[in-house]
Amino acid sequence: MRTTRTATALLAVCALAVVAGCSGSGGKGSEDKADGSGGGGKTVTTARMKIAMVTHSGEGDTFWDIVQSGAKVAAAKDNVEFLYAANKEGKEQAQLVQTYIDQKVDGLVVTLAKPEAAKAVVAKAVAAGIPVVTINSGAEFSEEIGALSHIGQDESIAGEAVGEELNKRGKKKALCVIHEQGNVSLEARCAGVKKTFDGTVENLNIEGTNMPASTSSIEAKLQSGKDIDAVVTLGAPFAAASVQAKQGAGSTAEIDTFDLNAEVVKQLKSKEIGFAVDQQPYLQGYLAIDELWLNKDNGNVIGGGKPVLTGPALVTEKDVPALEKFTSRGTR
């Protein structure tokens, strides 16, 4: 597994290593525990907390199941009541945040995929004295709204890593599949690919909540664009759709993807997918809950308020043996 870093990313990864990789309360060390729970440590004796997470997940997106797996393990350890809600539309997501403000939760974990819709209400939570950690999307807006920190990958750096890998693989024309229009993180990924890829990149917007329609859109594009030799999907479920679309179109394009799940690991093993970009969603959920608990109990801020990077790492079929047991239990 090859982790891509810039100098800035390296500092954040080092901070992450101190918190997650070397402690008994999260990260790979806890994933390797014999009980297979994906987390560890005894339950704390501090006062009960209530923490809510609001994300932009669409229906059936397995990525967010993994985020929740990490959050739930941390919540159990930290004596936290964990609440979760999601909506792919920014306005509805903001309403969910407001609901939790009204419930006077002790902490909020939010994504900023559509920041213009969510920033104001998240800032309102901070003003009300509710600490906020942002995860996954909108890192550049996290400090602005007063969040403690942001936990996730730098999407531009991740996209740049994909462009560089496509160069190494000799690709000339890539299709970057955006499954949610207006999501700043997805747009940053494709922009990053374009920045470093020596070939050409064309974006394709699909209806991510309708998998049959998404598959058909990708297939039609591959049929009309016979020179496309790489398809980059921005979420694990769409890798499987692209594999199916490739077969339907009779294309020889390589399928590559952001994010892991059990299906992607199987397809890496069978070489139906060339490589995947792992941003460790389990860590995003786990560390966000842990940070809010640590902040209340001990005044800690993970990463000193700077973004804490959980990726990117490029994963190929060579990494499958080490990952299979984790993806099978839903923690990678």
RABEL-V552528 format. One record per residue. RES is the residue in three letters. OMEGA is omega in whole degrees, -180 to 180 (none if undefined). Layout:
BEGIN
res={RES RES}
omega={OMEGA OMEGA}
END
This chain:
BEGIN
res={MET ARG THR THR ARG THR ALA THR ALA LEU LEU ALA VAL CYS ALA LEU ALA VAL VAL ALA GLY CYS SER GLY SER GLY GLY LYS GLY SER GLU ASP LYS ALA ASP GLY SER GLY GLY GLY GLY LYS THR VAL THR THR ALA ARG MET LYS ILE ALA MET VAL THR HIS SER GLY GLU GLY ASP THR PHE TRP ASP ILE VAL GLN SER GLY ALA LYS VAL ALA ALA ALA LYS ASP ASN VAL GLU PHE LEU TYR ALA ALA ASN LYS GLU GLY LYS GLU GLN ALA GLN LEU VAL GLN THR TYR ILE ASP GLN LYS VAL ASP GLY LEU VAL VAL THR LEU ALA LYS PRO GLU ALA ALA LYS ALA VAL VAL ALA LYS ALA VAL ALA ALA GLY ILE PRO VAL VAL THR ILE ASN SER GLY ALA GLU PHE SER GLU GLU ILE GLY ALA LEU SER HIS ILE GLY GLN ASP GLU SER ILE ALA GLY GLU ALA VAL GLY GLU GLU LEU ASN LYS ARG GLY LYS LYS LYS ALA LEU CYS VAL ILE HIS GLU GLN GLY ASN VAL SER LEU GLU ALA ARG CYS ALA GLY VAL LYS LYS THR PHE ASP GLY THR VAL GLU ASN LEU ASN ILE GLU GLY THR ASN MET PRO ALA SER THR SER SER ILE GLU ALA LYS LEU GLN SER GLY LYS ASP ILE ASP ALA VAL VAL THR LEU GLY ALA PRO PHE ALA ALA ALA SER VAL GLN ALA LYS GLN GLY ALA GLY SER THR ALA GLU ILE ASP THR PHE ASP LEU ASN ALA GLU VAL VAL LYS GLN LEU LYS SER LYS GLU ILE GLY PHE ALA VAL ASP GLN GLN PRO TYR LEU GLN GLY TYR LEU ALA ILE ASP GLU LEU TRP LEU ASN LYS ASP ASN GLY ASN VAL ILE GLY GLY GLY LYS PRO VAL LEU THR GLY PRO ALA LEU VAL THR GLU LYS ASP VAL PRO ALA LEU GLU LYS PHE THR SER ARG GLY THR ARG}
omega={-176 179 -180 -178 161 179 180 -179 -178 179 -179 179 177 177 179 -178 179 -175 -169 -171 -173 -178 177 -173 177 176 -173 179 180 179 -175 -178 -173 -177 176 -176 -178 178 -176 178 178 177 -179 180 179 -177 179 176 174 -178 -180 176 178 -178 -180 -177 169 -179 174 -180 -175 179 -175 171 -180 175 -179 178 178 -179 -178 178 178 -180 179 179 -172 -179 -177 169 -175 178 -178 174 -178 171 -177 180 -175 -178 179 177 178 179 177 177 179 178 -180 173 180 178 179 176 -178 179 -180 171 -176 171 -178 180 177 -168 -177 180 -171 -172 -174 -177 177 176 177 177 179 180 179 178 178 179 -176 169 175 179 166 -171 173 -178 -176 -180 -173 -179 -179 -177 176 177 178 180 176 -180 -180 175 172 -172 178 178 179 178 178 179 178 178 179 179 177 176 -179 -178 175 -179 -175 -180 -176 174 -180 -170 -179 -174 178 -179 179 179 -173 -179 179 178 179 178 -179 178 177 177 -179 -176 -174 -177 -179 179 179 180 175 178 176 176 179 178 -170 180 178 -173 177 178 178 180 -180 180 180 180 180 179 179 177 -178 -179 -177 -180 176 -179 176 173 179 176 -171 177 -174 -179 -176 172 179 178 -179 175 178 180 178 180 -180 -178 -175 -177 175 -178 175 177 176 -174 165 172 -178 159 -176 -179 179 179 176 -178 171 -178 -179 -180 171 175 -178 178 178 178 -177 176 175 -180 177 179 -180 178 -177 -176 180 178 -180 -179 -180 176 179 -180 179 -174 -172 178 -177 171 -177 180 180 -180 178 179 177 -173 175 180 11 169 178 -175 178 -179 179 -178 -174 -178 -179 -173 -171 -176 179 -179 -179 179 173 178 174 none}
END
